């Protein structure tokens, strides 16, 4: 099992997991509920992490995870039309 992504939010982690799962890559999210422990544990240890089961899928999953993060970042910067 390999960690392929540390996400800024649980939503970002879930988007990456959804993208990976749609390609048949088995994933897990760790620290999904750790946000409630902020202040008790260091910030970097409370961020959601995406892990893949198959070590051979690590490189592919990292690339897809980065693409999912960039897409999410672009969506956050979009402003609604008025």
Secondary structure, 3 states (H helix, E strand, C coil): CEEEEECCCHHHHHHHHHHHHHCCCCEEEECCCHHHHECCECHHHCCCEEEECCHHHHHHHHHHHHHHHHHHHHHHHCCCCC
